[in-house]
Amino acid sequence: MTARILVVDDVEANVRLLEAKLTLEYYDVITATDGPGALSAAAREQPDIVLLDVMMPGMDGFEVCRRLKAEATTKHIPVVLVTALDGREDRIRGLEAGADDFLTKPLDDVVLFARVRSLSRLKLVMDELREREESGRKLGLTEGVARLKGSGGRVLIVDDDARQAQRIFDELAGEHRPVIETDPGNALLSSRGPVDLLILSAVSDNFDGLRLAAQIRSAEVTRHLPLLAVIDPDDRPRLIKALELGVNDILAKPIDPEELSARARTQIRRKRYTDFLREKLDFSLEMAVTDALTGLHNRRYMTGQLQALVARAAHGGDPVSVLVLDIDHFKAVNDSFGHDAGDEVLREFAVRLATNVRAVDLPCRLGGEEFVVVMPGTRLEDAHRIADRIRRDVAQTPFRAMGGKELLSITASIGVAATTGPFDTPESVLKRADEAVYEAKASGRNQVKARAA
């Protein structure tokens, strides 16, 4: 997997060395020698990963990382802080600034490329979610993302070392809701529930933590669950394998409590952000095919479904019937009682419509007071019978409006049509049903009329 990598270091020899190593592995490399240059290059080039030196004059790596994560156009880019310092304070400071990982000089090439591959996979996911976020922003659906926090998470600790598990539990209990599980089978089942972060031991004597990680990554329901693996930093093969399997982050033994807390917050915040974007995409897709007032499908969805069903009928499939329904004298409701009362009538009409058709039928709102029901596998005479049932249900019980203060007598005129042969089209079927509605209204309203051809 290739990627575009921004290398930032004020020492040109370090830049050239990293550039040469990465280029030999077929990565596309961009370089910068100071903080402002890094910010400009990141915004302009949109790299997949930033390898950022900490010790730079003027604006250090911590400040550059903070600014990258504060900007909407660069906050999705994984940042790896490269430092000659190996102190815990610097790691925690970097995590708080938003860093995704750390590498210590002199760089270990195998670990470097393992980290780069792992973060490249993360960036692919984030790019997909950025596109979803942009779609949501255009629809005004991203409000509230800034309030997502990394606290109060549901954390599953999988470790058979009772003392180590308890230390992790005690450190996280003040901010999160941790649970300890010692059996990997039970942990795999628990991971399918509402979990924000799974911390697993990769140094267990009684089970293979990396095998558990692989099982979690292979299951659809847990594929995106953040994994934080506790690993002996001297066990390089196991550390590299963990990253290859899709572990999100590594926690070195012996566990530092503050680093544990910082890494847990980072992973939980990221999960909530990606969950937020996925949910908003689902909501956006639903809103694209759903009428917001009534909850029925809209014209766009109806058109696509009717097109497919009529095409199937034209090639020898089951017939398709269509009902077009128009609420009688609806303008008088709005004029006499206001648009709020009109909306109440439309919502109640949608409920009565949906409860009088079959599960396979497709009730939709075209707009205003006009509705359509698409009825797969239905002949004209059967559709006519169902339409009359809807008409009677609408007419026999008054509609409540103005919060129940007004009872309104509502009726509907309904037109019915069905596919007639291989040359029929969705437009022609709808046109016949629409003409039947006008005939019902001309005949005195509160009627069902059908057009056979």
PAVEX-975018 format. One record per residue: residue in one letter; x, y, z of N, C-alpha, C in turn. Coordinates in steps of 0.2 Angstrom, whole numbers, padded with zeros to 4 digits, always signed. Layout:
N
aXYZXYZXYZ...
end
This chain:
453
m+0004-0006+0000+0000+0000+0000+0004+0006+0000t+0004+0010-0005+0008+0016-0006+0004+0022-0002a+0008+0028-0001+0005+0034+0002+0009+0040+0001r+0006+0045+0002+0010+0052+0001+0012+0054+0008i+0018+0055+0009+0021+0056+0016+0024+0063+0016l+0022+0067+0021+0026+0073+0022+0031+0072+0028v+0037+0074+0026+0043+0073+0031+0045+0080+0033v+0045+0081+0040+0046+0088+0042+0052+0087+0047d+0057+0091+0046+0063+0091+0050+0068+0097+0048d+0070+0100+0053+0074+0106+0052+0081+0104+0050v+0083+0098+0051+0090+0096+0049+0089+0092+0042e+0093+0095+0037+0092+0093+0030+0094+0086+0029a+0099+0084+0033+0102+0077+0032+0097+0072+0034n+0093+0074+0040+0088+0069+0042+0082+0069+0037v+0080+0074+0034+0075+0074+0029+0077+0070+0023r+0083+0071+0021+0086+0067+0015+0086+0060+0016l+0088+0058+0022+0089+0051+0024+0082+0047+0024l+0077+0051+0027+0070+0048+0028+0067+0048+0021e+0068+0053+0017+0066+0053+0010+0068+0048+0006a+0075+0046+0006+0078+0041+0003+0075+0034+0005k+0074+0033+0011+0071+0026+0014+0064+0025+0011l+0060+0031+0012+0053+0030+0010+0052+0029+0002t+0056+0033-0002+0056+0033-0009+0058+0026-0011l+0063+0022-0008+0064+0016-0010+0059+0011-0009e+0054+0012-0004+0048+0008-0003+0042+0011-0007y+0043+0015-0012+0038+0017-0017+0033+0022-0014y+0035+0025-0008+0031+0031-0006+0032+0037-0009d+0027+0041-0010+0028+0048-0013+0029+0053-0007v+0035+0056-0007+0038+0060-0002+0038+0068-0003i+0035+0071+0002+0035+0079+0002+0039+0081+0008t+0043+0086+0007+0047+0088+0013+0046+0096+0015a+0047+0097+0021+0047+0104+0024+0052+0104+0030t+0055+0110+0031+0060+0111+0036+0059+0115+0042d+0052+0117+0042+0050+0121+0048+0043+0120+0049g+0040+0123+0055+0033+0122+0056+0029+0126+0051p+0030+0132+0050+0025+0136+0045+0025+0132+0038g+0031+0130+0036+0031+0126+0030+0028+0120+0030a+0028+0116+0036+0024+0110+0036+0016+0111+0036l+0014+0117+0039+0007+0118+0039+0005+0120+0032s+0009+0124+0029+0007+0126+0022+0007+0119+0017a+0012+0115+0018+0013+0109+0014+0007+0104+0015a+0005+0104+0021+0000+0099+0023-0007+0101+0020a-0008+0108+0021-0015+0111+0018-0015+0110+0010r-0009+0111+0007-0009+0112+0000-0009+0105-0003e-0005+0100+0000-0003+0094-0003-0008+0088-0001q-0011+0089+0005-0015+0084+0008-0012+0077+0008p-0006+0077+0012-0003+0070+0012-0007+0065+0016d-0005+0059+0016-0008+0053+0019-0006+0053+0027i+0001+0054+0028+0004+0054+0034+0009+0060+0035v+0010+0062+0041+0015+0067+0042+0020+0064+0047l+0026+0064+0045+0032+0062+0050+0035+0069+0052l+0034+0070+0058+0035+0077+0061+0040+0077+0067d+0046+0080+0065+0051+0081+0070+0049+0085+0076v+0050+0083+0082+0048+0087+0088+0052+0093+0089m+0059+0092+0089+0063+0098+0091+0065+0102+0085m+0061+0107+0084+0063+0112+0079+0063+0119+0081p+0067+0124+0079+0067+0131+0081+0060+0134+0079g+0059+0139+0084+0053+0143+0082+0046+0139+0084m+0043+0136+0080+0037+0132+0081+0039+0125+0081d+0039+0122+0087+0041+0115+0088+0035+0110+0085g+0037+0103+0086+0032+0098+0083+0026+0098+0086f+0026+0099+0093+0020+0099+0097+0015+0104+0094e+0017+0110+0093+0013+0116+0091+0010+0115+0084v+0015+0112+0080+0013+0110+0073+0007+0105+0073c+0008+0100+0077+0003+0095+0078-0004+0098+0080r-0003+0102+0085-0010+0105+0087-0013+0109+0082r-0009+0113+0078-0012+0117+0073-0015+0113+0067l-0012+0107+0065-0014+0103+0060-0021+0100+0062k-0021+0098+0069-0027+0094+0071-0033+0099+0072a-0031+0106+0073-0036+0111+0074-0040+0113+0067e-0036+0112+0062-0039+0114+0055-0043+0109+0052a-0049+0111+0049-0054+0106+0046-0051+0102+0040t-0046+0106+0037-0043+0103+0031-0038+0098+0032t-0035+0098+0038-0029+0093+0040-0030+0089+0046k-0036+0090+0049-0037+0086+0056-0037+0079+0055h-0039+0076+0049-0039+0069+0047-0033+0066+0046i-0027+0070+0045-0021+0067+0043-0017+0064+0049p-0015+0058+0049-0012+0055+0055-0005+0058+0055v-0003+0060+0061+0003+0063+0063+0008+0059+0067v+0014+0057+0065+0018+0053+0069+0024+0058+0071l+0025+0059+0078+0030+0063+0080+0037+0059+0081v+0042+0062+0078+0048+0059+0077+0053+0063+0082t+0056+0059+0087+0059+0063+0092+0065+0059+0095a+0070+0063+0097+0076+0060+0100+0075+0059+0107l+0069+0062+0110+0068+0061+0117+0063+0055+0118d+0065+0051+0123+0061+0045+0125+0057+0046+0131g+0056+0052+0133+0053+0053+0140+0045+0053+0140r+0042+0051+0145+0035+0050+0146+0031+0056+0145e+0034+0062+0148+0031+0068+0147+0030+0070+0140d+0035+0069+0136+0035+0071+0129+0029+0067+0125r+0029+0060+0127+0024+0056+0124+0017+0058+0126i+0016+0060+0132+0009+0062+0134+0008+0069+0131r+0013+0073+0131+0012+0080+0128+0010+0079+0121g+0013+0075+0117+0011+0074+0110+0004+0071+0109l+0002+0066+0113-0004+0063+0113-0010+0068+0114e-0008+0073+0119-0013+0078+0121-0013+0083+0115a-0008+0084+0111-0008+0088+0105-0011+0085+0099g-0013+0079+0100-0017+0075+0094-0013+0070+0090a-0006+0069+0092-0002+0064+0088-0005+0057+0088d-0004+0054+0083-0007+0047+0082-0002+0042+0084d+0005+0044+0084+0010+0039+0085+0017+0042+0087f+0022+0038+0089+0028+0041+0090+0033+0036+0087l+0039+0039+0085+0045+0035+0083+0051+0039+0086t+0055+0035+0089+0061+0037+0092+0067+0037+0088k+0071+0042+0088+0078+0042+0084+0083+0038+0088p+0087+0034+0085+0087+0033+0077+0082+0028+0075l+0079+0029+0069+0073+0026+0067+0074+0019+0065d+0070+0014+0068+0071+0007+0066+0067+0006+0059d+0070+0004+0054+0066+0004+0047+0060+0000+0047v+0061-0006+0050+0055-0011+0050+0049-0008+0054v+0051-0005+0060+0045-0002+0064+0042+0004+0060l+0047+0008+0057+0044+0014+0053+0039+0012+0048f+0041+0007+0044+0037+0005+0038+0030+0001+0041a+0031-0002+0046+0025-0005+0049+0020+0000+0052r+0023+0005+0055+0019+0011+0057+0015+0014+0051v+0019+0016+0046+0017+0019+0040+0011+0015+0037r+0012+0009+0036+0007+0005+0033+0000+0005+0037s+0001+0004+0044-0005+0004+0048-0008+0011+0048l-0005+0016+0048-0008+0023+0047-0011+0024+0041s-0008+0021+0035-0010+0022+0029-0017+0019+0028r-0018+0013+0031-0025+0010+0032-0030+0015+0035l-0028+0018+0041-0032+0022+0044-0034+0028+0040k-0029+0031+0036-0030+0037+0032-0036+0035+0027l-0035+0029+0024-0040+0027+0019-0047+0028+0022v-0048+0025+0028-0055+0025+0031-0057+0033+0032m-0052+0037+0035-0054+0044+0036-0055+0047+0030d-0052+0046+0024-0054+0049+0018-0061+0048+0016e-0063+0041+0017-0070+0040+0015-0075+0044+0020l-0073+0044+0026-0077+0047+0031-0077+0055+0029r-0072+0058+0027-0072+0065+0025-0076+0066+0020e-0077+0062+0015-0082+0063+0009-0089+0063+0012r-0090+0058+0017-0097+0058+0020-0098+0064+0024e-0093+0067+0028-0094+0073+0032-0095+0079+0027e-0092+0079+0021-0093+0085+0017-0100+0084+0014s-0103+0078+0013-0110+0078+0011-0114+0080+0016g-0113+0078+0022-0117+0080+0028-0117+0087+0029r-0111+0090+0028-0110+0097+0029-0115+0101+0024k-0115+0099+0018-0119+0102+0013-0127+0102+0015l-0128+0096+0018-0135+0095+0021-0137+0098+0027g-0131+0101+0030-0132+0104+0037-0133+0099+0043l-0129+0093+0042-0130+0088+0046-0124+0086+0051t-0119+0091+0051-0113+0089+0055-0113+0093+0061e-0118+0097+0063-0118+0101+0069-0117+0096+0075g-0113+0098+0080-0112+0094+0086-0106+0090+0086v-0102+0090+0080-0096+0086+0080-0091+0088+0085a-0090+0095+0086-0085+0098+0090-0086+0096+0097r-0092+0094+0099-0094+0092+0106-0092+0085+0108l-0089+0081+0103-0088+0074+0104-0082+0074+0109k-0082+0070+0114-0076+0070+0119-0074+0063+0119g-0068+0062+0123-0065+0056+0124-0066+0053+0130s-0070+0055+0134-0072+0053+0141-0078+0049+0141g-0079+0045+0147-0085+0041+0148-0086+0035+0143g-0080+0033+0141-0081+0027+0136-0082+0020+0139r-0084+0016+0136-0085+0009+0138-0079+0005+0136v-0075+0003+0140-0069+0000+0139-0069-0007+0141l-0067-0012+0137-0066-0019+0138-0059-0021+0139i-0057-0023+0145-0050-0025+0146-0049-0033+0146v-0045-0035+0141-0045-0042+0140-0038-0044+0142d-0037-0047+0148-0030-0049+0151-0031-0054+0156d-0027-0059+0156-0027-0064+0162-0022-0063+0167d-0019-0057+0167-0014-0055+0172-0018-0051+0177a-0020-0054+0182-0025-0050+0187-0022-0043+0189r-0016-0043+0191-0013-0037+0193-0013-0032+0188q-0011-0033+0182-0010-0029+0176-0017-0026+0174a-0022-0031+0174-0029-0029+0172-0032-0024+0177q-0030-0025+0184-0033-0021+0189-0030-0014+0189r-0024-0014+0187-0020-0007+0186-0023-0003+0181i-0025-0007+0175-0028-0003+0170-0035-0001+0172f-0039-0005+0175-0045-0004+0177-0045+0002+0182d-0041+0002+0187-0041+0008+0192-0039+0014+0188e-0035+0014+0184-0033+0020+0180-0038+0023+0176l-0042+0019+0173-0047+0021+0168-0054+0022+0172a-0055+0020+0178-0062+0020+0181-0064+0027+0183g-0059+0031+0184-0061+0038+0186-0064+0042+0180e-0063+0040+0174-0065+0044+0168-0069+0040+0163h-0069+0033+0164-0072+0029+0159-0076+0023+0163r-0079+0018+0159-0083+0013+0162-0079+0006+0160p-0074+0004+0163-0070-0002+0161-0073-0008+0164v-0072-0013+0160-0074-0020+0162-0068-0025+0161i-0067-0029+0165-0061-0034+0164-0064-0041+0162e-0061-0044+0157-0063-0051+0154-0057-0055+0154t-0056-0060+0157-0050-0065+0156-0051-0070+0151d-0057-0072+0149-0058-0077+0144-0058-0074+0137p-0054-0076+0132-0055-0073+0125-0061-0074+0122g-0064-0080+0123-0070-0082+0120-0076-0077+0122n-0076-0076+0129-0081-0072+0131-0080-0064+0129a-0073-0063+0129-0072-0056+0126-0074-0055+0119l-0073-0060+0115-0075-0059+0108-0083-0058+0108l-0087-0061+0112-0094-0060+0112-0095-0053+0115s-0092-0051+0120-0093-0045+0123-0091-0039+0118s-0086-0040+0114-0084-0035+0109-0090-0033+0104r-0094-0037+0103-0100-0036+0099-0105-0031+0102g-0105-0030+0108-0109-0025+0111-0107-0018+0111p-0110-0014+0115-0108-0007+0115-0101-0005+0118v-0096-0006+0115-0089-0005+0117-0086+0000+0113d-0083+0005+0117-0079+0010+0113-0072+0009+0112l-0069+0004+0116-0062+0003+0116-0060-0004+0119l-0056-0008+0115-0054-0014+0118-0047-0014+0119i-0045-0015+0126-0038-0015+0127-0036-0023+0129l-0031-0025+0124-0030-0033+0125-0022-0034+0126s-0021-0039+0130-0014-0041+0132-0011-0045+0126a-0006-0043+0123-0003-0047+0118+0003-0051+0121v+0004-0051+0128+0009-0055+0131+0006-0060+0136s+0000-0062+0135-0003-0066+0139+0000-0073+0139d+0000-0077+0144+0002-0084+0144-0003-0089+0142n-0009-0087+0143-0015-0092+0142-0019-0091+0136f-0018-0086+0132-0021-0085+0126-0017-0080+0121d-0019-0081+0115-0015-0077+0110-0019-0071+0109g-0016-0065+0111-0020-0059+0111-0020-0057+0103l-0015-0058+0099-0015-0056+0092-0020-0060+0088r-0021-0066+0090-0027-0070+0087-0033-0067+0088l-0034-0065+0095-0041-0062+0096-0041-0055+0092a-0036-0052+0091-0036-0045+0087-0038-0047+0080a-0035-0053+0077-0037-0055+0071-0044-0057+0070q-0047-0060+0075-0054-0062+0075-0059-0056+0075i-0057-0051+0079-0061-0045+0080-0061-0041+0073r-0055-0041+0070-0054-0037+0064-0058-0041+0058s-0059-0047+0058-0062-0051+0053-0069-0051+0053a-0072-0049+0059-0080-0049+0060-0082-0042+0058e-0088-0042+0054-0091-0036+0052-0093-0031+0057v-0096-0034+0062-0099-0030+0068-0093-0027+0072t-0087-0030+0072-0082-0027+0076-0076-0024+0072r-0077-0024+0066-0071-0022+0062-0068-0015+0063h-0072-0011+0065-0070-0004+0067-0069-0002+0074l-0069-0007+0078-0068-0006+0085-0061-0005+0087p-0059+0001+0090-0052+0002+0092-0049-0003+0096l-0043-0005+0094-0039-0010+0098-0033-0007+0101l-0032-0007+0107-0026-0005+0110-0022-0011+0113a-0016-0013+0111-0013-0019+0113-0007-0017+0117v-0007-0021+0123-0001-0020+0128+0004-0025+0126i+0010-0023+0124+0015-0027+0121+0022-0025+0124d+0026-0030+0125+0033-0029+0127+0037-0025+0121p+0039-0019+0122+0042-0015+0116+0048-0019+0113d+0052-0023+0117+0057-0027+0114+0056-0032+0110d+0049-0034+0110+0047-0040+0106+0045-0037+0099r+0050-0035+0095+0048-0032+0088+0044-0036+0084p+0045-0042+0083+0041-0046+0078+0033-0046+0080r+0032-0046+0087+0025-0046+0089+0022-0039+0088l+0026-0034+0090+0024-0027+0089+0022-0026+0081i+0026-0028+0077+0025-0027+0070+0019-0031+0067k+0018-0037+0070+0013-0041+0068+0006-0038+0070a+0006-0035+0076+0000-0032+0079-0002-0026+0074l+0003-0022+0072+0001-0017+0068-0002-0019+0061e+0001-0025+0058-0001-0028+0052-0008-0030+0053l-0010-0033+0059-0017-0036+0060-0022-0030+0060g-0020-0024+0061-0025-0019+0062-0026-0016+0069v-0021-0018+0074-0021-0014+0080-0020-0007+0079n-0025-0003+0083-0024+0004+0082-0019+0008+0085d-0017+0005+0091-0012+0008+0095-0008+0003+0099i-0002+0005+0101+0002+0000+0106+0003+0004+0112l+0003+0000+0118+0004+0002+0124+0010-0002+0127a+0016+0001+0128+0022-0003+0130+0022-0005+0137k+0024-0011+0139+0025-0013+0146+0032-0010+0148p+0033-0008+0154+0027-0007+0160+0023-0002+0158i+0016-0002+0159+0011+0003+0158+0012+0009+0162d+0012+0015+0158+0012+0021+0161+0005+0024+0162p+0003+0025+0168-0004+0027+0169-0007+0033+0165e-0003+0038+0165-0005+0044+0161-0005+0043+0153e+0000+0039+0151+0000+0037+0144-0006+0033+0142l-0007+0028+0147-0013+0024+0146-0020+0028+0145s-0020+0033+0149-0026+0038+0149-0026+0042+0143a-0021+0044+0141-0020+0049+0135-0022+0045+0129r-0019+0039+0128-0020+0034+0122-0028+0032+0122a-0030+0030+0128-0037+0028+0128-0042+0034+0126r-0041+0040+0128-0045+0046+0126-0045+0047+0119t-0038+0046+0116-0038+0048+0109-0042+0043+0105q-0041+0036+0106-0045+0031+0103-0052+0032+0103i-0055+0033+0109-0062+0034+0110-0065+0040+0107r-0061+0045+0107-0063+0051+0103-0063+0050+0096r-0059+0046+0093-0059+0045+0086-0064+0040+0084k-0066+0035+0088-0071+0031+0087-0078+0035+0087r-0079+0039+0092-0085+0043+0092-0086+0047+0086y-0080+0050+0083-0080+0054+0078-0082+0050+0071t-0079+0044+0070-0081+0040+0065-0088+0037+0065d-0090+0036+0071-0097+0033+0072-0102+0039+0070f-0100+0045+0072-0104+0051+0071-0105+0052+0063l-0100+0051+0060-0100+0052+0053-0104+0047+0049r-0103+0041+0051-0107+0035+0048-0114+0036+0050e-0116+0038+0056-0123+0039+0057-0126+0044+0053k-0122+0050+0052-0124+0055+0048-0125+0053+0041l-0121+0049+0039-0121+0047+0032-0128+0043+0031d-0129+0038+0036-0135+0034+0036-0141+0039+0036f-0141+0044+0040-0146+0049+0041-0147+0053+0034s-0142+0054+0031-0142+0058+0025-0145+0054+0019l-0143+0047+0019-0146+0043+0014-0154+0042+0015e-0155+0042+0022-0162+0041+0023-0166+0047+0021m-0164+0053+0023-0167+0059+0021-0168+0060+0014a-0163+0057+0010-0163+0058+0003-0169+0054+0000v-0171+0049+0003-0177+0045+0000-0183+0045+0004t-0183+0050+0010-0189+0050+0014-0192+0057+0015d-0199+0057+0015-0202+0063+0016-0202+0065+0023a-0199+0071+0025-0197+0073+0032-0204+0074+0036l-0209+0076+0033-0215+0077+0037-0219+0071+0039t-0220+0066+0034-0224+0060+0035-0220+0054+0037g-0214+0054+0035-0210+0048+0036-0210+0043+0031l-0215+0044+0026-0215+0040+0020-0210+0041+0015h-0209+0036+0010-0204+0038+0005-0206+0043+0001n-0201+0046-0003-0203+0052-0007-0203+0051-0014r-0204+0056-0018-0204+0055-0025-0198+0051-0028r-0192+0053-0026-0186+0051-0029-0186+0043-0028y-0187+0041-0022-0187+0034-0020-0192+0030-0024m-0198+0033-0024-0204+0030-0028-0202+0029-0035t-0199+0034-0039-0198+0034-0046-0193+0028-0047g-0188+0027-0043-0183+0022-0044-0186+0015-0044q-0190+0014-0038-0193+0008-0037-0198+0006-0043l-0202+0011-0044-0207+0010-0050-0204+0008-0056q-0199+0011-0058-0195+0010-0064-0193+0002-0064a-0190+0000-0059-0188-0007-0059-0194-0012-0059l-0199-0011-0056-0205-0015-0056-0209-0015-0062v-0209-0009-0065-0213-0009-0072-0208-0013-0077a-0202-0012-0077-0197-0015-0082-0198-0023-0081r-0198-0025-0075-0199-0032-0073-0206-0035-0076a-0211-0031-0075-0218-0033-0078-0218-0033-0085a-0214-0029-0088-0214-0028-0096-0210-0034-0099h-0206-0038-0095-0202-0044-0097-0206-0050-0094g-0212-0050-0093-0216-0056-0091-0216-0057-0084g-0214-0052-0080-0215-0052-0072-0222-0051-0070d-0223-0051-0064-0230-0049-0061-0232-0042-0062p-0238-0041-0063-0241-0034-0064-0240-0030-0058v-0240-0023-0060-0239-0018-0055-0245-0013-0055s-0248-0012-0049-0253-0007-0049-0250-0001-0045v-0254+0005-0047-0252+0011-0044-0258+0015-0041l-0258+0017-0035-0264+0021-0033-0261+0029-0032v-0265+0033-0035-0263+0040-0034-0269+0043-0029l-0267+0046-0024-0272+0048-0019-0271+0056-0018d-0277+0059-0018-0277+0067-0017-0282+0068-0012i-0280+0072-0006-0284+0074-0001-0289+0079-0003d-0295+0078-0003-0300+0083-0005-0301+0089-0001h-0301+0095-0004-0302+0102-0001-0296+0103+0004f-0290+0101+0003-0285+0102+0008-0283+0109+0008k-0284+0113+0003-0282+0120+0004-0287+0123+0009a-0293+0121+0009-0298+0124+0014-0295+0123+0021v-0292+0117+0023-0289+0116+0029-0284+0121+0031n-0279+0122+0026-0274+0127+0028-0277+0134+0029d-0282+0136+0024-0284+0142+0025-0288+0143+0031s-0292+0138+0033-0296+0139+0039-0293+0138+0046f-0288+0133+0046-0285+0132+0053-0277+0133+0053g-0274+0134+0047-0267+0136+0047-0263+0130+0045h-0257+0131+0043-0253+0126+0040-0251+0121+0045d-0250+0122+0052-0249+0117+0057-0254+0112+0057a-0261+0114+0057-0266+0109+0056-0266+0105+0050g-0264+0108+0044-0263+0105+0038-0258+0099+0039d-0252+0101+0042-0247+0096+0043-0249+0090+0047e-0253+0092+0052-0256+0086+0057-0261+0082+0052v-0264+0084+0048-0269+0080+0043-0264+0076+0039l-0259+0079+0036-0255+0075+0032-0251+0069+0035r-0249+0071+0041-0246+0065+0045-0251+0060+0047e-0257+0061+0049-0262+0056+0051-0264+0053+0044f-0265+0056+0039-0267+0053+0032-0261+0048+0031a-0255+0049+0032-0249+0045+0030-0250+0039+0034v-0252+0039+0041-0253+0034+0045-0258+0029+0043r-0264+0032+0041-0269+0028+0039-0268+0025+0032l-0264+0028+0028-0262+0025+0022-0258+0019+0023a-0253+0020+0027-0248+0015+0028-0251+0009+0031t-0256+0010+0036-0259+0004+0039-0264+0000+0035n-0266+0003+0029-0271-0001+0025-0268-0004+0019v-0261-0004+0019-0258-0007+0013-0254-0013+0016r-0251-0017+0011-0248-0023+0013-0240-0021+0014a-0237-0026+0017-0230-0024+0019-0225-0024+0013v-0227-0027+0007-0223-0026+0001-0225-0020-0003d-0231-0017-0001-0233-0011-0005-0228-0005-0003l-0228+0000-0007-0224+0006-0006-0228+0013-0006p-0230+0015+0000-0233+0021+0001-0228+0027+0001c-0230+0032-0003-0225+0038-0004-0229+0044-0004r-0226+0050-0002-0229+0056-0003-0225+0060-0009l-0229+0062-0014-0227+0065-0020-0225+0072-0018g-0229+0075-0014-0228+0082-0012-0235+0085-0011g-0236+0091-0007-0242+0093-0005-0247+0088-0002e-0253+0088-0005-0258+0083-0002-0258+0077-0007e-0253+0076-0011-0254+0070-0016-0249+0065-0014f-0252+0059-0014-0248+0053-0012-0249+0047-0017v-0244+0042-0017-0244+0037-0021-0243+0030-0018v-0246+0025-0020-0244+0018-0017-0243+0014-0023v-0236+0011-0023-0234+0007-0028-0236+0000-0025m-0239-0005-0029-0241-0011-0027-0239-0017-0031p-0233-0020-0030-0230-0025-0034-0235-0031-0034g-0235-0035-0039-0239-0041-0040-0246-0040-0039t-0249-0035-0041-0256-0033-0039-0260-0032-0046r-0265-0035-0047-0270-0034-0053-0274-0028-0051l-0277-0025-0056-0281-0019-0056-0287-0019-0051e-0290-0025-0052-0296-0026-0047-0294-0026-0040d-0289-0030-0039-0286-0030-0032-0284-0023-0029a-0281-0020-0033-0279-0013-0031-0285-0008-0030h-0290-0009-0034-0296-0005-0033-0299-0007-0026r-0299-0013-0024-0302-0015-0018-0298-0012-0012i-0292-0012-0012-0288-0009-0007-0289-0002-0007a-0289+0001-0013-0290+0009-0013-0296+0011-0010d-0302+0007-0011-0308+0008-0008-0308+0007+0000r-0304+0002+0002-0303+0002+0010-0299+0008+0013i-0294+0010+0009-0291+0016+0011-0296+0022+0012r-0300+0023+0006-0305+0028+0006-0310+0028+0012r-0312+0022+0013-0317+0022+0019-0314+0023+0026d-0308+0021+0027-0304+0022+0033-0303+0030+0034v-0301+0033+0029-0300+0040+0029-0306+0044+0031a-0312+0042+0028-0318+0046+0028-0322+0044+0035q-0321+0039+0037-0326+0037+0043-0324+0040+0050t-0318+0041+0051-0316+0044+0057-0313+0051+0056p-0315+0056+0060-0313+0063+0059-0305+0063+0061f-0302+0068+0058-0295+0069+0059-0294+0074+0065r-0290+0073+0070-0289+0078+0075-0284+0083+0073a-0285+0089+0074-0280+0094+0073-0280+0099+0078m-0275+0104+0078-0274+0109+0083-0274+0106+0090g-0269+0101+0090-0268+0097+0097-0274+0094+0099g-0279+0091+0095-0285+0088+0097-0291+0092+0098k-0290+0099+0097-0296+0103+0099-0301+0103+0093e-0298+0102+0087-0303+0102+0081-0303+0095+0078l-0309+0093+0076-0311+0087+0073-0313+0088+0066l-0309+0086+0061-0310+0088+0054-0312+0082+0050s-0317+0083+0046-0319+0078+0041-0315+0078+0035i-0311+0073+0034-0307+0072+0028-0309+0067+0023t-0309+0068+0017-0310+0063+0012-0304+0063+0007a-0304+0058+0003-0298+0057-0002-0301+0055-0009s-0299+0057-0014-0301+0054-0021-0295+0050-0023i-0296+0044-0026-0291+0040-0027-0291+0037-0035g-0286+0037-0038-0285+0034-0045-0281+0028-0045v-0283+0023-0049-0280+0017-0049-0278+0015-0056a-0272+0012-0057-0270+0010-0064-0265+0004-0063a-0264+0000-0068-0260-0006-0068-0256-0007-0074t-0251-0010-0074-0247-0011-0080-0251-0015-0085t-0250-0014-0091-0255-0018-0096-0251-0022-0101g-0244-0021-0102-0241-0025-0107-0234-0023-0107p-0230-0026-0112-0223-0025-0113-0221-0018-0115f-0225-0014-0117-0224-0007-0119-0226-0002-0114d-0228-0004-0108-0230+0001-0103-0224+0004-0100t-0224+0010-0097-0219+0014-0094-0221+0016-0087p-0217+0018-0083-0219+0021-0076-0223+0027-0077e-0221+0031-0082-0224+0038-0084-0232+0036-0086s-0232+0031-0090-0239+0030-0093-0244+0027-0088v-0241+0023-0083-0245+0020-0078-0247+0026-0073l-0243+0030-0071-0244+0036-0067-0249+0041-0070k-0248+0042-0076-0253+0046-0080-0260+0044-0080r-0261+0037-0081-0268+0034-0081-0271+0035-0074a-0266+0033-0068-0269+0034-0062-0271+0041-0060d-0267+0046-0062-0268+0053-0061-0274+0055-0065e-0276+0053-0071-0282+0054-0074-0288+0052-0071a-0287+0046-0068-0292+0043-0064-0294+0047-0058v-0289+0050-0054-0290+0055-0049-0295+0060-0051y-0293+0063-0057-0297+0069-0059-0304+0067-0060e-0305+0061-0063-0312+0058-0064-0315+0057-0058a-0312+0055-0052-0315+0054-0046-0317+0061-0043k-0313+0066-0044-0315+0073-0041-0321+0076-0045a-0321+0075-0052-0326+0077-0056-0333+0074-0054s-0332+0068-0052-0338+0064-0050-0341+0065-0043g-0338+0070-0039-0340+0072-0033-0335+0071-0027r-0329+0068-0028-0324+0067-0023-0326+0061-0019n-0321+0059-0014-0322+0054-0010-0324+0047-0014q-0321+0046-0019-0322+0041-0024-0316+0037-0026v-0316+0031-0028-0311+0028-0032-0312+0026-0039k-0308+0028-0043-0309+0027-0050-0303+0023-0053a-0304+0019-0058-0298+0015-0061-0298+0017-0069r-0292+0017-0071-0291+0017-0078-0287+0011-0081a-0291+0007-0085-0288+0000-0087-0282+0002-0092a-0283+0007-0097-0279+0008-0102-0279+0015-0104
end
